Amino acid sequence: MTQQNTLQDPRPKNYIGSALLFFGIFFTATIVGICLILGMLTTFNIRWKIGYVWCAVIRWMTRVFCGLTYEVEGLENIHPEQPAIIFSNHQSAWETLALRYILPPHSVVVKRELLYLPIWGWSLLTLKSIVINRKNQRAALRSLLEQGSKYLNEGLWVLVFPEGTRAGAREVLKFNIGGAMLAHKTGFPVIPVAHNAGDFWPRYSFFKYPGVIKLKIGPVIETKGRKAADINAEAEAWIRQAMKEMD
């Protein structure tokens, strides 16, 4: 059973490691954000590689400063030549960074409020993010369907967090239907992903705890000719079961 690190009281090394990681992310993100904005004069592939290298640096800092690593199961289900829609549970900032390092080049669905962050938020636009306004569900769905279809047809993958917000450790919230509607409309397959990052990198917490995050990549869910509700239910059921197996 995975140790529930989020219930532990922070130790001095957690204070030090978490502080070093925080400042490391802040400093490097500013530099990378500027590079990505300037990179608008280049190709998307170059900008993607810049983001990829940055996530590799964060991976290294997370391991060195906090003693936090991860292991991946199911990489054989990822075929870079066949774009797909990834459904991942959402517990922390960890997966937003790690999946950019693990998965093929992809577009991420992000909330509009992130664009208000100087440099960091602006740089998200350079990576073909799908920006949605969560306060206007109809407009958000339209943006997801239009931009998601466009990027999938361009050969990019699309990463969706169907819960819409970060859940607590070992918790899976009810899935929104938008990602499944994109799959229904386009016919591109869905691949579910489950992880327990919240046990070590809790939401809304400054502290990071040592350990090994488990990330499972599920089998392809075919979507052609299927209803969005059925696609959504199958992906959600797989992720819930994977989370139980991690416990």
C-alpha positions in Angstrom: 0.0 0.0 0.0 1.3 3.5 -0.9 2.2 5.5 2.2 -0.1 8.5 2.7 2.6 11.1 2.9 0.1 14.0 2.9 -0.8 13.1 6.5 2.7 13.4 7.8 3.9 16.5 9.5 6.6 18.3 7.4 10.2 17.7 8.6 13.0 20.2 8.3 14.2 18.5 5.1 10.7 18.9 3.6 10.9 22.7 4.3 14.3 23.0 2.7 13.6 20.7 -0.3 10.2 22.3 -1.0 11.7 25.8 -0.8 14.5 24.9 -3.2 12.1 23.4 -5.6 9.8 26.4 -5.4 12.5 28.9 -6.2 14.0 26.5 -8.8 10.7 26.4 -10.6 10.0 30.1 -10.3 13.5 31.0 -11.6 13.6 28.6 -14.5 10.0 29.1 -15.5 10.6 32.8 -16.0 13.6 32.1 -18.2 11.8 29.4 -20.2 8.7 31.6 -20.5 10.7 34.4 -22.1 12.4 31.8 -24.4 9.0 30.4 -25.5 7.6 33.9 -26.2 10.7 34.8 -28.3 10.3 31.3 -29.8 7.2 32.5 -31.6 9.6 33.4 -34.4 10.5 29.7 -34.7 8.5 26.5 -35.2 6.3 24.7 -32.7 8.7 21.7 -32.6 11.4 24.0 -31.3 9.1 25.5 -28.7 8.0 22.0 -27.6 11.6 20.9 -27.2 12.2 24.0 -25.0 9.3 23.0 -22.8 10.4 19.4 -22.8 13.9 20.2 -21.6 12.5 22.5 -18.9 10.3 19.6 -17.6 13.3 17.4 -17.6 15.1 20.0 -15.4 12.1 20.1 -13.0 12.1 16.3 -12.9 15.8 16.4 -11.8 15.2 19.1 -9.2 12.2 17.2 -7.8 14.3 14.1 -7.3 17.4 15.9 -5.9 15.6 18.5 -3.7 12.6 16.5 -2.5 13.6 12.8 -3.0 10.5 12.4 -5.2 10.6 10.2 -8.3 8.0 8.3 -10.3 7.5 5.0 -12.2 5.3 4.5 -15.3 3.3 1.4 -16.2 1.7 0.9 -19.6 4.0 2.9 -21.9 3.4 0.2 -24.5 -0.1 1.7 -24.9 1.5 5.0 -26.3 2.0 5.0 -30.0 3.4 8.4 -31.0 2.4 8.0 -34.6 -1.3 7.7 -33.7 -2.6 10.9 -32.0 -5.0 10.3 -29.1 -6.9 12.1 -26.4 -5.5 11.5 -23.0 -7.9 11.5 -20.0 -5.9 12.0 -16.8 -7.0 12.4 -13.2 -5.9 15.7 -11.7 -4.4 16.0 -8.2 -1.5 18.5 -8.3 0.8 20.5 -10.5 3.1 17.4 -10.8 1.1 15.8 -13.6 0.9 19.0 -15.7 4.7 18.9 -15.8 5.4 15.2 -15.9 3.0 14.4 -18.7 4.6 17.0 -20.9 7.8 15.0 -20.4 6.3 11.5 -20.8 3.8 11.9 -23.6 4.3 12.8 -27.3 3.8 16.4 -28.3 0.4 17.5 -27.2 -2.0 20.4 -26.6 -3.3 20.8 -23.0 -6.7 22.1 -22.0 -6.1 25.0 -19.6 -8.3 27.5 -17.8 -8.3 31.1 -19.1 -7.2 32.5 -15.7 -3.7 31.1 -16.2 -3.2 33.6 -19.1 -3.3 36.4 -16.6 0.1 35.3 -15.2 2.8 37.5 -16.8 5.3 35.6 -18.9 4.3 32.1 -17.5 0.7 32.4 -18.7 1.5 34.1 -21.9 4.0 31.3 -22.8 1.2 28.7 -22.7 -0.2 30.2 -25.8 3.0 29.4 -27.7 2.5 25.7 -27.0 -0.9 25.5 -28.7 -2.8 25.2 -25.4 -6.6 25.0 -25.6 -7.8 27.9 -23.5 -11.3 27.6 -22.0 -13.5 29.9 -20.0 -14.9 27.6 -17.2 -17.5 30.3 -16.3 -19.1 29.9 -19.7 -19.6 26.1 -20.3 -21.1 26.5 -23.7 -18.2 28.6 -25.0 -15.7 26.3 -23.2 -17.1 23.3 -25.0 -17.0 25.1 -28.3 -13.4 26.0 -27.9 -12.5 22.5 -26.9 -14.2 20.9 -29.8 -12.9 23.4 -32.4 -9.3 23.7 -31.2 -9.1 20.1 -30.2 -10.2 18.8 -33.6 -7.8 21.1 -35.3 -4.8 20.0 -33.3 -5.6 16.3 -33.5 -5.9 16.6 -37.3 -2.5 18.3 -37.3 -1.0 15.3 -35.6 -0.9 16.6 -32.0 -2.2 14.7 -29.0 -4.7 16.4 -26.7 -4.5 16.2 -22.9 -7.7 16.7 -20.9 -8.3 16.7 -17.2 -12.0 15.6 -17.2 -12.5 16.4 -13.5 -12.0 20.1 -14.3 -10.1 20.9 -11.1 -7.6 19.3 -8.7 -9.0 16.6 -6.5 -7.7 15.5 -3.1 -5.3 12.6 -2.7 -6.9 9.2 -3.6 -10.1 11.0 -4.7 -11.6 11.0 -8.2 -14.2 13.6 -9.1 -17.0 13.1 -11.5 -15.9 13.6 -15.1 -17.1 16.4 -17.3 -18.3 15.4 -20.7 -16.2 17.8 -22.9 -13.3 15.4 -23.6 -15.6 12.6 -24.5 -17.5 14.8 -26.8 -14.3 15.7 -28.6 -13.5 11.9 -28.9 -17.1 11.3 -30.2 -16.9 14.1 -32.7 -13.4 13.3 -34.1 -13.2 9.5 -33.7 -9.7 9.7 -32.2 -9.1 7.1 -29.5 -8.9 7.9 -25.8 -6.2 6.7 -23.5 -6.9 6.9 -19.7 -4.1 7.8 -17.3 -4.2 7.4 -13.5 -1.6 8.5 -10.9 -1.3 9.1 -7.1 0.7 12.3 -7.2 -1.5 13.9 -4.6 0.0 11.6 -2.0 3.4 13.3 -2.4 2.7 16.6 -4.1 -0.6 17.6 -2.5 -2.9 20.2 -4.0 -2.6 23.7 -2.6 0.3 22.7 -0.5 3.8 24.1 -0.4 5.3 20.9 0.8 6.6 18.0 -1.4 7.3 14.6 0.2 9.8 11.9 -0.8 8.6 8.7 -2.4 7.7 7.2 -5.8 4.6 8.4 -7.6 2.9 5.7 -9.6 1.5 6.5 -13.0 -0.5 4.0 -15.0 -1.3 4.4 -18.7 -4.4 2.4 -19.7 -5.3 0.6 -22.9 -6.7 2.4 -25.9 -10.5 3.1 -25.7 -11.9 3.1 -29.2 -14.5 5.9 -29.8 -15.7 5.6 -33.4 -19.5 5.1 -33.5 -19.8 5.4 -29.7 -21.8 7.9 -27.6 -19.8 10.5 -25.6 -21.5 9.3 -22.4 -20.3 5.7 -22.9 -16.7 6.9 -23.7 -16.7 9.0 -20.6 -18.0 6.3 -18.4 -15.5 3.7 -19.6 -12.5 6.1 -19.1 -13.7 7.2 -15.6 -14.3 3.6 -14.6 -10.8 2.6 -15.7 -9.2 5.4 -13.8 -11.2 4.7 -10.6 -10.2 1.1 -10.7 -6.5 2.0 -11.3 -6.6 4.3 -8.3 -8.0 1.5 -6.1 -5.3 -0.8 -7.3 -2.7 1.7 -6.3 -4.1 1.9 -2.8 
